[in-house]
Amino acid sequence: MMRAGSLGAALATVALIACGHSGAATSGQAAGGCLPGERGFLQASLRGAIQAELAWHGETVDCEGGARPDGSGIRLSVAGKAPGGQPLRLVFGIAVRPGESTSRPLPTNLTVIVENQNRVFSTLGDSRCTVESLVQQPLPATGTAGKSVPAYRIAARGFCVAPATTLDGAERLYVDRFDIAALARFTKEDLEHVP
């Protein structure tokens, strides 16, 4: 049987792999940044197991995203530091087609990873958080000729109505509201996919 700490580390690893996180900046993205021209940010209110008002922007935030591996929407990973210096990563799984903007409510799964610790909080499904508005704006393509990957600036605003919890249920983390702008890259197949 896997111990809770080992299980938490395993979940964190799976979440990062699913996001395409490699620990390195995405091609065409400045190291330590999120989007060109200081346009990436995350604002979120955390309470419970972590008390913090996050206001990451410009060079203080790192982000990446793409289509969910199962084709059920998009996934955004946004990383920065809490006011006390602890590195955090918030991973949003949003039920929307790549490239589609909408103002209808979108079910959203949220995972919060306290990096360098075996602490992972998750809503374990997309019924506890909602993105209430989302804009996917195409960015100029980057990459070598014939191998460019469509890039998008994703801006989303939402809230959670129930906490994310640790796997053993011992700790709860409330994310009352969040407002993000992050980078996502989709393949042409992602953009043509029809559920």
Phi, psi and omega in degrees: 000138183278134177290157183302319180296317179294320179296320178298317178296321179296316179297319178299317179297315179298317180299318181290320177297317181297330178278348185083017181288128180240359183086354179245158178294146178291146180306132180086004182241135178293141179300135180079006180242183183233306180223152178296149175072027176061030184264003178262143179198165169216130171236129181206148177252116180250139174211163185104238182298332175231126177255111181197145168253108182272133177218072181269139177201161177055234184283354180271358181232142176238139182211158173196162180190175180181194179286147173295143183302330182271004178077013184267013179149209180241160178228131178240135177242124182233127184233148177188198181240140174291163181307330178278359178099356181287126178288131179236152173227126175253128181243120182252124173254111189246130182279079178209148179291142174305133179087351184265128173262148182201156174247008176277154179297136182239120176302138186222132173264140180233132173236131177245123182248124172271101187291149183071009173225159176270058179236121179226130176246137181215147174280350177052048180142171185252023180266354185258343180231153182221134167268123183267340172209144183212132177236127176248108185252121179297142176249161177303136181294145176235165179116177181281160181306130178082352182234020180289148180245125180302128180247145181227145167268119181256120175245126184219147177227136181195193185203164175239143181255353179215159186283158164273142183234160171290164184299328179272358179076007185284332182236145179237142178230121179262128175243091187296320183210157174208149180217119186226153167223121187218169180263137173225147177237132181237146173281165176298326178294321177302316184287337179266351185295131175243119183299000000 
